[in-house]
Amino acid sequence: DIFSALADINQPDIKRASLAFGALFGAGMFVTTIVVGSVVLSRPFTLTQRPYMRDLIFYIAAVYWTFYILWNNRITILISVGFIMMYLSYVFVVIFGRIIYQKWKK
């Protein structure tokens, strides 16, 4: 999905770029709703709330940030670096959240 979105964004037609964003959001919504719901329906289990909520919060933040870009109709280097920082903070939260959770669990 990412590489096809990058290919669409690099096209001179602005409609293709908005289509790429729509495809990425559609894929994200599909995973967070349909896939999770289908798995729960196929075999009942208890969803681990902490990781799911963490991922959902970061996804919502990324969607909000992207809509901000689309609303202003421009992207700057600062906004691009912000996306990278958001991803790095996600990795940080995942790694250190796991470490803290394991220590707290003991």
C-alpha positions as CSV (number, residue, x, y, z in Angstrom):
1,D,0.0,0.0,0.0
2,I,2.8,2.4,0.9
3,F,4.7,2.1,-2.4
4,S,1.5,2.4,-4.5
5,A,0.6,5.5,-2.5
6,L,4.1,7.0,-3.1
7,A,3.8,6.3,-6.8
8,D,0.4,8.0,-6.9
9,I,1.5,11.0,-4.9
10,N,4.4,11.6,-7.3
11,Q,2.1,11.9,-10.3
12,P,1.3,15.5,-11.4
13,D,-2.5,14.9,-11.1
14,I,-3.7,16.0,-7.7
15,K,-6.7,13.7,-7.8
16,R,-4.4,10.7,-7.8
17,A,-2.8,11.9,-4.6
18,S,-6.1,12.2,-2.9
19,L,-7.0,8.8,-4.1
20,A,-3.8,7.4,-2.6
21,F,-4.7,9.0,0.8
22,G,-8.2,7.5,0.6
23,A,-6.8,4.1,-0.2
24,L,-4.5,4.2,2.8
25,F,-7.3,5.3,5.1
26,G,-9.6,2.6,3.8
27,A,-7.0,0.0,4.4
28,G,-6.4,1.3,7.9
29,M,-10.1,1.3,8.7
30,F,-10.5,-2.2,7.2
31,V,-7.8,-3.6,9.5
32,T,-9.1,-1.8,12.7
33,T,-12.7,-2.8,12.1
34,I,-13.4,-5.6,9.8
35,V,-10.3,-7.8,10.5
36,V,-10.6,-7.4,14.2
37,G,-14.4,-8.0,14.1
38,S,-14.0,-11.1,11.9
39,V,-11.4,-12.6,14.2
40,V,-13.5,-12.1,17.2
41,L,-16.5,-13.6,15.5
42,S,-14.6,-16.6,14.2
43,R,-13.2,-17.6,17.6
44,P,-14.3,-15.7,20.7
45,F,-11.4,-14.5,22.9
46,T,-10.6,-11.6,25.1
47,L,-9.0,-8.7,23.2
48,T,-6.0,-7.3,24.9
49,Q,-7.2,-3.8,25.4
50,R,-3.9,-2.0,26.1
51,P,-2.1,-2.7,22.8
52,Y,-5.3,-2.3,20.8
53,M,-6.1,1.1,22.3
54,R,-2.5,2.2,21.9
55,D,-2.6,1.3,18.2
56,L,-6.0,2.9,17.8
57,I,-4.9,6.2,19.4
58,F,-1.8,6.5,17.3
59,Y,-3.9,5.7,14.2
60,I,-6.4,8.4,15.0
61,A,-3.6,10.8,15.6
62,A,-2.0,10.0,12.2
63,V,-5.4,10.4,10.5
64,Y,-6.0,13.7,12.2
65,W,-2.6,15.0,11.2
66,T,-3.1,13.8,7.6
67,F,-6.5,15.5,7.4
68,Y,-4.9,18.7,8.7
69,I,-2.5,18.5,5.8
70,L,-5.3,17.9,3.3
71,W,-7.3,20.8,4.8
72,N,-4.4,23.2,4.4
73,N,-3.5,21.8,1.0
74,R,0.2,21.8,1.7
75,I,2.9,19.8,3.4
76,T,6.2,21.2,4.8
77,I,9.4,19.6,5.9
78,L,8.3,20.2,9.5
79,I,5.1,18.3,9.0
80,S,7.1,15.5,7.3
81,V,9.5,15.3,10.2
82,G,6.5,15.3,12.5
83,F,5.2,12.2,10.9
84,I,8.6,10.5,11.4
85,M,8.7,11.7,15.0
86,M,5.2,10.3,15.5
87,Y,6.3,6.9,14.2
88,L,9.4,7.0,16.4
89,S,7.3,7.8,19.4
90,Y,5.0,4.9,18.6
91,V,8.0,2.6,18.5
92,F,9.2,4.1,21.8
93,V,5.8,3.5,23.4
94,V,5.6,0.0,22.1
95,I,9.1,-1.0,23.3
96,F,9.1,0.7,26.6
97,G,5.5,0.1,27.3
98,R,6.2,-3.6,27.0
99,I,9.2,-3.4,29.3
100,I,7.3,-1.4,31.9
101,Y,4.3,-3.8,31.6
102,Q,6.5,-6.9,32.2
103,K,8.1,-5.3,35.3
104,W,4.7,-4.2,36.6
105,K,3.3,-7.7,36.0
106,K,6.0,-9.3,38.2
